Structure formats: C-alpha cells, structure tokens
Amino acid sequence: MELPWYIRKGLQFLSNPKHYSLLTEEEAANDAKLLYKDFFNWTIRHRQALADDATNYLQKKLKETIKDPFGYFFLLIKFHKNPISTHPVC
C-alpha cells in the first residue's frame, strides 16, 4: 500500500460533511473544555452509583486527558475486501 493512497482515503472520510465538520482551533478547545466539565460533573452527580475506585479512576484519567484532549484519526485497512477498503478509527 502506498502512502498517497492511505492519505487520500483518510481525507475522503474527513472531508465528508455528513460525518465530520471542520472546527477552528478555538471552537475545538472550547468544545473540549465543555466536554471535560460535563463529564466531571457527571461523575459528581452519579457519585452514589459509582464505586470509589471507579470515580477516582475516571476523574484521574479525565485530568490526564486535558493535556491532549483531541483524538487521533487513523484507518484500518481491510485487505480481505475486494477491492481493498478502509475503516476509520478515532
């Protein structure tokens, strides 16, 4: 498999407005902050239903992700398909 083919396939997924929308860096940062707050507040609201170790783990991992809050996009290649196809993973 050639790198230009892989890149072209990735861009096909990412440029599909049905599945993805382009955000500015500021919009993405704001969305990440809101998601952080929402999830952290969820762990507080559901504190009685969560075990102590589960709550601690979730909050610890959440704090770690704030350093790098964005996902990484890559493609799984389906060599068993004819023609070869891809599946996006983030």
Contact map, one row per residue, 1 for C-alpha under 8 A:
111011000000000000000000000000000000000000000000000000000000000000000000000000000000000000
111111000000000000000000000000000000000000000000000000000000000000000000000000000000000000
111111100000000000000000000000000000000000000000000000000000000000000000000000000000000000
011111110000000000000000000000000000000000000000000000000000000000000000000000000000000000
111111111000000000000000000000000000000000000000000000000000000000000000000000000000000000
111111111100000000000000000000000000000000000000000000000000000000000000001000000000000000
001111111110000000000000000000000000000000000000000000000000000000000000000000000000000000
000111111111000000000000000000000000000000000000000000000000000000000000000000000000000000
000011111111100000000000000000000000000000000000000000000000000000000000000000000000010000
000001111111110000000000000000000000000000000000000000000000000000000000011000000000000100
000000111111111000000000000000000000000000000000000000000000000000000000000000000000000000
000000011111111100000000000000000000000000000000000000000000000000000000000000000000000000
000000001111111100100000000000000000000000000000000000000000000000000000000000000000000100
000000000111111110110000000000000000000000000000000000000000000000000000000000000000000000
000000000011111110011000000000000000000000000000000000000000000000000000000000000000000000
000000000001111111111000000000000000000000000000000000000000000000000000000000000000000000
000000000000011111111000000000000000000000000000000000000000000000000000000000000000000000
000000000000000111110000000000000000000000000000000000000000000000000000000000000000000000
000000000000110111111000000000000000000000000000000000000000000000000000000000000000000000
000000000000011111111100000000000000000000000000000000000000000000000000000000000000000000
000000000000001110111110000000000000000000000000000000000000000000000000000000000000000000
000000000000000000011111000000000000000000000000000000000000000000000000000000000000000000
000000000000000000001111111100000000000000000000000000000000000000000000000000000000000000
000000000000000000000111111100000000000000000000000000000000000000000000000000000000000000
000000000000000000000011111110000000000000000000000000000000000000000000000000000000000000
000000000000000000000011111111000000000000000000000000000000000000000000000000000000000000
000000000000000000000011111111100000000000000000000000000000000000000000000000000000000000
000000000000000000000011111111110000000000000000000000000000000000000000000000000000000000
000000000000000000000000111111111000000000000000000000000000000000000000000000000000000000
000000000000000000000000011111111100000000000000000000000000000000000000000000000000000000
000000000000000000000000001111111110000000000000000000000000000000000000000000000000000000
000000000000000000000000000111111111000000000000000000000000000000001100000000000000000000
000000000000000000000000000011111111100000000000000000000000000000000000000000000000000000
000000000000000000000000000001111111110000000000000000000000000000000000000000000000000000
000000000000000000000000000000111111111000000000000000000000000000000000000000000000000000
000000000000000000000000000000011111111100000000000000000000010001000000000000000000000000
000000000000000000000000000000001111111110000000000000000000000000000000000000000000000000
000000000000000000000000000000000111111111000000000000000000000000000000000000000000000000
000000000000000000000000000000000011111111100000000000000000000000000000000000000000000000
000000000000000000000000000000000001111111110000000000000010010000000000000000000000000000
000000000000000000000000000000000000111111111000000000000000000000000000000000000000000000
000000000000000000000000000000000000011111111100000000000000000000000000000000000000000000
000000000000000000000000000000000000001111111110010000100110000000000000000000000000000000
000000000000000000000000000000000000000111111110000000000000000000000000000000000000000000
000000000000000000000000000000000000000011111111000000000000000000000000000000000000000000
000000000000000000000000000000000000000001111111110000000000000000000000000000000000000000
000000000000000000000000000000000000000000111111111000100000000000000000000000000000000000
000000000000000000000000000000000000000000001111111000000000000000000000000000000000000000
000000000000000000000000000000000000000000000111111000000000000000000000000000000000000000
000000000000000000000000000000000000000000100111111101100000000000000000000000000000000000
000000000000000000000000000000000000000000000011111111100000000000000000000000000000000000
000000000000000000000000000000000000000000000000011111110000000000000000000000000000000000
000000000000000000000000000000000000000000000000001111111000000000000000000000000000000000
000000000000000000000000000000000000000000000000011111111100000000000000000000000000000000
000000000000000000000000000000000000000000100010011111111110000000000000000000000000000000
000000000000000000000000000000000000000000000000000111111111000000000000000000000000000000
000000000000000000000000000000000000000000000000000011111111100000000000000000000000000000
000000000000000000000000000000000000000000100000000001111111110000000000000000000000000000
000000000000000000000000000000000000000100100000000000111111111000000000000000000000000000
000000000000000000000000000000000000000000000000000000011111111100000000000000000000000000
000000000000000000000000000000000000000000000000000000001111111110000000000000000000000000
000000000000000000000000000000000001000100000000000000000111111111000000000000000000000000
000000000000000000000000000000000000000000000000000000000011111111100000000000000000000000
000000000000000000000000000000000000000000000000000000000001111111110000000000000000000000
000000000000000000000000000000000000000000000000000000000000111111111000000000000000000000
000000000000000000000000000000000001000000000000000000000000011111111000000000000000000000
000000000000000000000000000000000000000000000000000000000000001111111000000000000000000000
000000000000000000000000000000000000000000000000000000000000000111111100000000000000000000
000000000000000000000000000000010000000000000000000000000000000011111110000000000000000000
000000000000000000000000000000010000000000000000000000000000000000011111000000000000000000
000000000000000000000000000000000000000000000000000000000000000000001111100000000000000001
000000000000000000000000000000000000000000000000000000000000000000000111110000000000000001
000000000000000000000000000000000000000000000000000000000000000000000011111000000000000111
000000000100000000000000000000000000000000000000000000000000000000000001111100000000000111
000001000100000000000000000000000000000000000000000000000000000000000000111110000000011110
000000000000000000000000000000000000000000000000000000000000000000000000011111000000011110
000000000000000000000000000000000000000000000000000000000000000000000000001111100001111000
000000000000000000000000000000000000000000000000000000000000000000000000000111111001111000
000000000000000000000000000000000000000000000000000000000000000000000000000011111101100000
000000000000000000000000000000000000000000000000000000000000000000000000000001111101000000
000000000000000000000000000000000000000000000000000000000000000000000000000001111111100000
000000000000000000000000000000000000000000000000000000000000000000000000000000111111100000
000000000000000000000000000000000000000000000000000000000000000000000000000000001111100000
000000000000000000000000000000000000000000000000000000000000000000000000000011111111110000
000000000000000000000000000000000000000000000000000000000000000000000000000011101111111000
000000001000000000000000000000000000000000000000000000000000000000000000001111000001111100
000000000000000000000000000000000000000000000000000000000000000000000000001111000000111110
000000000100100000000000000000000000000000000000000000000000000000000000111100000000011111
000000000000000000000000000000000000000000000000000000000000000000000000111100000000001111
000000000000000000000000000000000000000000000000000000000000000000000011110000000000000111
